[in-house]
Amino acid sequence: MGALTQHTWIDLGAAGDVPRLGARKFRLGNETVAVFRTSADEYFAVIDRCPHKGGPLSEGIVSGRTVACPLHGWVIALDNGRAVAPDEGCATTLPLRLVRGRLHLGLRCKGAA
């Protein structure tokens, strides 16, 4: 069993601010993070860049636990960032938790293993 990863948790705001079957974007340094909400009110955080050609995943269509990139239709699994076959590639996912109706994004602590 490996070491636990340490995170700093950032409050992104009310979970209800993310539209059902849609996304809300957050700027963090040089990256844009898209927080998605499924029809089952599950929330996922993904760097807002398709692994194919960098399309904005936040503008894609959410279906189940996936999002289709608006540029070329690649389908990306929201829980692990993997492209659905036959496509290959992976978008970066980030830890996200729901705390008393608020979304908290986990950022890796500097110096953590």
Helices and strands as residue ranges (DSSP letters): E 7-14, G 15-17, E 22-28, E 31-37, E 43-47, G 57-59, E 61-63, E 66-68, E 75-77, E 93-94, E 96-99, E 102-108
